[in-house]
């Protein structure tokens, strides 16, 4: 079962370790005692969106004559303070991390590829050979001796001094040495005496029943990581749990939203969306988790994916118990296109930062019963301490593999909404009168967006992730679905609407010179009138929200618009100019426009220009 509350990292587990005598040493260990080697099984893996995971393993063994048990399954990477051994049966007095060295020798047959190797393989045999010279002499005799010194050298292409994983997840440092002859001459016994011959000068060598393979000695030196746990009681059955937090596995949430025309049925007195219960339709939402494993083999292990990212201050610092000088981010090494690509990395940061949309403050009670489709079979959920956990059913995922697991399927309410956000920019300069005079009013271009407004009518949160909007199998758009808690509301921009035409007319209606003094400067009050126009060319009525920003202060707003006064904002002025004497105003309207009609709100306002 998953460690219930991740806050136990810092508090609960401290009481389970009976000694602070965690020793880091590089030792030569005695030979293995198979009965005292821990049998480890992975019980839980808790995966976070930032590429880190928590793993919990259970180990059982019988202590040796010294009261100790061991394992070679030492992780490559674990962050400082997260590596814990917890006795479930017995009492751990110390844990020692070190290296166990071993040396093996073997002989192997290799094919002869040089004259010296052929001579070595056929010592004592009668032969004839021809030596490259002006006379091209032919010589016969018995191969007597190879004049060479033999030495052990690293095997070409071998893992010289490398660290890799063995089949059980343990780290092994290995080096392969081969017995090699370094000479260039050999002796041939002839009728006239022993003759020394340079192997490079031999142009032809004939040996009766020639041997073409030679025996080679190979020595393999290995150092394997080892953890030893001292229980203090010999020949006793013990049980412990290992827990550590390290990089190497991450998950990415993705969504598919099928927008249907089926009316959504609200239950009881639940709040509808935006006061438009009659316009709510049904969206089928499917959430899946895409899991990337670049750490170790997981065999029939329950996986848990987490909404939210815990604060681990020492992520960049390795635990001394893993015997590594620096923490390895295996995801960067194995999937740099995911972790290093700037645009994707920015997206990844958004994913695991749990970003929310401004609209999420809206709240609704939702239909929390009967809509979730079983949470993918055996999947259950839990929340607490600002972290929410999706508990997946057990599965196998080997190192290097990726998996896509369905987490959620539900029907939720949505409605279409059209939004128009426009900024009217003013010029911060007053121009002299004459034919070159031009108004200090400048209008920026804007577009009307078709968005879908979703209510999280389930009892689980939606975490930030990529969302594909479809109508059956017809793709409509792809956007970022932001974190939405149960009962919360979010919006997804879909496309710019071509059937809603928008425009703004901004005119100066008057000017009062020397209307204000500020910071020893004199200012004119420029009065203006903004007329916004939004026409509906669709064949049906549409709900719209208009937000208009400008520099200055609204004096009168039509059509029940709501004006919000803010501090000075340089974006309200062309070339980021303007003067801090002016406020920034945002006026918003919520309405609906019938087919063929036009919504035409107005704003009377004023702003100051320095004389």
Secondary structure, 3 states (H helix, E strand, C coil): CCCCCHHHHCCHHHHHCCCCCEEECCCCCCCCCHHHECEEEEEEEEECCCCEEEEEEEEEEECCCCCEEEECCCCCCCECCCCEEEEEECCCCEEEEEEEEEEEEEEEEEECCCHHHHHHHCCCCEEEEEECCCCCCEEEEEEEEEECCEEEEECCCCCCCEEEECCCCCEEEEEEEEEEECCCEEEEEECCEEEEEEHHHEEEEEECCCCCEEEEEEEEEEEEEEEEEECCCCCCEEEEEEEEEEECEEEEEEEEEEEEEEECCCCCCCCCCCCCHHHCEEEEEEEEEEEEECCCCEEEEEEEEEECCCCCCCCCCECHHHCCCCCCCHHHHHCHHHHCCHHHHHHHHHHHCCCCCHHHHCECCCCCCCCCCCCCCCCEEEEECCEEEEEEEEEEECCCCEEEEEEEEEEEEEEEEEEEEEEEEECCCCCCCCCCCCCCEEECCCCEEEEEEEECCCCCCECCEEEEEEECCEEEEEEEECCECCCEEEEEEEEECCCEEEEEEEEEEEEEEEEEEECCEEEEEEEEEEEEEEEECCCCCEEEEEEEEEECEEEEECCCCEEEEECCCHHHEHHHCCCCCCCEEEEEEEEEECCCCEECCEEEEEEEEEC
